[in-house]
């Protein structure tokens, strides 16, 4: 009986591994400026752990969601789920992410023989690959498929944008035109903005976008 159970477990694991080779199929939903509104949670932070096809993000800033998380678990690629590979997010890397909450399990989404590789737990979050749902972050600066960028290009040519500016956009304080202008600003102007950040924090974000 034990041998039979072991064989069944190995067979189930092999079947899941085979499905993991499948590719997802989805349409590109747009850059961050287009997809952020549909997200349940928008947070910035650093990856502190990886386990199976999930990562734990230490949240140091929440742009929208009202959950006040210190950490959030995010489930990534497995099977044909349209999500990025876990290797995309090494421990210590910093990101801004627009996440969807997992409210229910899908049929076959959890295999007890491979609990660390699954669709994800109810109450956790998932990250889609079908748009600009994540942006790379370096301190106060963010870059990536932010606004009007080519489809499927994760690091288009752009000038990094202050996280403060993106937060104002997410909260509806500035419009897309202002966000686009920020991403096209002269790098020297960006450095000036960094040097005077303490002053700029209390100003209208449109000041950051003036020529």
FENRAMO-V982133 format. One line per field, one symbol per residue. ss: DSSP state (H for helix, E for strand, L for the rest). A space follows every 10 residues. Layout:
ss->???
//
This chain:
ss->LHHHHHHHHH HHHHHHHHHH LLLLLLLLLL LHHHHHHHLL EEEEEEEEEE ELLEEEEEEE EEEELLLLLL EEEEELLLLL LLLLLHHHLL LLLEEEEEEE ELLLLLLLLL LHHHLLLLLL LLLLEELLLL LLLEEEEELL EEELLLLLLL LLLLLLLLLL EEHHHHHHHH LLLLLHHHHH HHHLLLHHHH HHHHHLHHHH LLLLHHHHHL L
//
